[in-house]
Amino acid sequence: MPRPVAVITGASSGIGMTFARKLAASHDLLLVARRKDRLDELGAQLADEFGAVVSVLPADLTKEENLAVVAARVANMDNLDLLINNAGFGTKGSFWEADIGGQEQMHRLHVMATVRLTHAALGKMVRRNAGGIINVASVSAFLRVSGNASYAATKSWMTSFTEGLCLELKSAHSAVKVQALCPGFTYSEFHDVMHVDRKSMAPPLLWMKAEFVVDESLRCLRKGKLYVIPGWRYRTIVALISKLPTALRLALENAGSRTRNSRESSRE
Ligand SMILES: NC(=O)c1ccc[n+]([C@@H]2O[C@H](COP(=O)([O-])OP(=O)(O)OC[C@H]3O[C@@H](n4cnc5c(N)ncnc54)[C@H](OP(=O)(O)O)[C@@H]3O)[C@@H](O)[C@H]2O)c1
């Protein structure tokens, strides 16, 4: 019997690579990212270790022609069990000082790639009444700091979109599951790509391993949980912050921004 297939974007490192390693025991995989060499190496390892059939599709998901190829591949899969919209990146600095090209790419990757791939996957999943989609958002969807305007906005969009899909699936009595995974600070290449020092971002007790984040996501997917915020510290922060009046929340976000900026400048 053919194994179910999981499609993972951003599988060449960090959280995406960890999803691939965890799922290879039960799923065949389609791995998507720009770095083909990384995907080939991971695919060979997982095929060897778990007997998974691993396909690799190098793509820059901010480019329309690449995104169209990946979306067509997803739409043509008959046994797609899981789509994980994970590819993402952060930038630093105020929006008006940032390169506009990078800001647009972030919106294309976090928003448009999620729209297109989810649409490509969901039709067949709903007809089969099976499968799931994990959208990797962030705690930044709930808690902003300065220097993060596009990142927090696109991650908030991801949570809102996922919640909307959940409502539509429930009203259609569908068994298809959707999840907004909202990690806090997680060890990966994310902050290296941004060229920021992890120590200036947050104290060590707020950092999590990608393995923990992925285990939480997959455990909660089995239960059909919509919002997954790994770690009790982050769950507490989000629960408290979402109950505050806007003015108080903004004051806290402002204080957090000042603390981070002074930590960053003392390390420069
Ligand atoms: N690490 C954290 O603290 C943290 C916290 C909250 C949320 N997240 C979210 O978790 C997700 C995974 O990030 P990570 O922490 O695992 O970071 P990471 O190690 O830097 O991984 C990011 C992945 O996205 C891929 N990617 C980036 N741009 C792409 C593009 N244009 N087209 C296709 N793939 C692209 C990268 O592959 P290539 O470079 O090979 O293309 C890489 O595989 C992101 O959505 C991020 O926003 C991370």
The ligand as an SDF file (V2000), in Angstrom:
LIG
                    3D

 48 52  0  0  0  0  0  0  0  0999 V2000
   13.5060   30.0710   14.5700 N   0  0  0  0  0  0  0  0  0  0  0  0
   12.6140   30.8080   15.2190 C   0  0  0  0  0  0  0  0  0  0  0  0
   12.9140   31.4070   16.2920 O   0  0  0  0  0  0  0  0  0  0  0  0
   11.2010   30.8920   14.7130 C   0  0  0  0  0  0  0  0  0  0  0  0
   10.2070   31.3700   15.5900 C   0  0  0  0  0  0  0  0  0  0  0  0
    8.9000   31.4610   15.1400 C   0  0  0  0  0  0  0  0  0  0  0  0
    8.5750   31.0770   13.8590 C   0  0  0  0  0  0  0  0  0  0  0  0
    9.5420   30.6240   13.0180 N   0  0  0  0  0  0  0  0  0  0  0  0
    9.1420   30.2440   11.6650 C   0  0  0  0  0  0  0  0  0  0  0  0
    9.5270   28.9040   11.4200 O   0  0  0  0  0  0  0  0  0  0  0  0
    9.6730   28.7210   10.0140 C   0  0  0  0  0  0  0  0  0  0  0  0
   10.9520   27.9390    9.7560 C   0  0  0  0  0  0  0  0  0  0  0  0
   12.0560   28.7400   10.1600 O   0  0  0  0  0  0  0  0  0  0  0  0
   13.3470   28.1350   10.8580 P   0  0  0  0  0  0  0  0  0  0  0  0
   13.3950   28.6790   12.2250 O   0  0  0  0  0  0  0  0  0  0  0  0
   13.4110   26.6730   10.6720 O   0  0  0  0  0  0  0  0  0  0  0  0
   14.4730   28.9180   10.0270 O   0  0  0  0  0  0  0  0  0  0  0  0
   15.5680   28.3830    8.9850 P   0  0  0  0  0  0  0  0  0  0  0  0
   16.4080   27.3350    9.6150 O   0  0  0  0  0  0  0  0  0  0  0  0
   16.2430   29.6020    8.4680 O   0  0  0  0  0  0  0  0  0  0  0  0
   14.6890   27.7120    7.8370 O   0  0  0  0  0  0  0  0  0  0  0  0
   13.9740   28.4730    6.8890 C   0  0  0  0  0  0  0  0  0  0  0  0
   13.6620   27.5950    5.7000 C   0  0  0  0  0  0  0  0  0  0  0  0
   12.9020   28.3660    4.7500 O   0  0  0  0  0  0  0  0  0  0  0  0
   13.4950   28.1950    3.4600 C   0  0  0  0  0  0  0  0  0  0  0  0
   13.2690   29.3690    2.6390 N   0  0  0  0  0  0  0  0  0  0  0  0
   13.6080   30.6590    2.9190 C   0  0  0  0  0  0  0  0  0  0  0  0
   13.2960   31.4480    1.8880 N   0  0  0  0  0  0  0  0  0  0  0  0
   12.7510   30.6540    0.9340 C   0  0  0  0  0  0  0  0  0  0  0  0
   12.2550   30.8800   -0.3750 C   0  0  0  0  0  0  0  0  0  0  0  0
   12.2680   32.1090   -0.9320 N   0  0  0  0  0  0  0  0  0  0  0  0
   11.7590   29.8430   -1.0960 N   0  0  0  0  0  0  0  0  0  0  0  0
   11.7560   28.6000   -0.5570 C   0  0  0  0  0  0  0  0  0  0  0  0
   12.2280   28.3110    0.6750 N   0  0  0  0  0  0  0  0  0  0  0  0
   12.7200   29.3290    1.4000 C   0  0  0  0  0  0  0  0  0  0  0  0
   14.9830   27.9560    3.7440 C   0  0  0  0  0  0  0  0  0  0  0  0
   15.5800   27.1830    2.7060 O   0  0  0  0  0  0  0  0  0  0  0  0
   16.5270   27.7330    1.5290 P   0  0  0  0  0  0  0  0  0  0  0  0
   17.3800   28.8220    2.0950 O   0  0  0  0  0  0  0  0  0  0  0  0
   17.2810   26.5080    1.1120 O   0  0  0  0  0  0  0  0  0  0  0  0
   15.5650   28.2080    0.4830 O   0  0  0  0  0  0  0  0  0  0  0  0
   14.9090   27.0930    4.9980 C   0  0  0  0  0  0  0  0  0  0  0  0
   14.7160   25.7420    4.6570 O   0  0  0  0  0  0  0  0  0  0  0  0
    9.6430   30.1160    9.3810 C   0  0  0  0  0  0  0  0  0  0  0  0
    8.3980   30.3310    8.7710 O   0  0  0  0  0  0  0  0  0  0  0  0
    9.8330   31.0530   10.5720 C   0  0  0  0  0  0  0  0  0  0  0  0
    9.1910   32.2870   10.3580 O   0  0  0  0  0  0  0  0  0  0  0  0
   10.8450   30.5170   13.4250 C   0  0  0  0  0  0  0  0  0  0  0  0
  1  2  1  0
  2  3  2  0
  2  4  1  0
  4  5  1  0
  4 48  2  0
  5  6  2  0
  6  7  1  0
  7  8  2  0
  8  9  1  0
  8 48  1  0
  9 10  1  0
  9 46  1  0
 10 11  1  0
 11 12  1  0
 11 44  1  0
 12 13  1  0
 13 14  1  0
 14 15  2  0
 14 16  1  0
 14 17  1  0
 17 18  1  0
 18 19  2  0
 18 20  1  0
 18 21  1  0
 21 22  1  0
 22 23  1  0
 23 24  1  0
 23 42  1  0
 24 25  1  0
 25 26  1  0
 25 36  1  0
 26 27  1  0
 26 35  1  0
 27 28  2  0
 28 29  1  0
 29 30  1  0
 29 35  2  0
 30 31  1  0
 30 32  2  0
 32 33  1  0
 33 34  2  0
 34 35  1  0
 36 37  1  0
 36 42  1  0
 37 38  1  0
 38 39  2  0
 38 40  1  0
 38 41  1  0
 42 43  1  0
 44 45  1  0
 44 46  1  0
 46 47  1  0
M  CHG  2   8   1  16  -1
M  END
$$$$
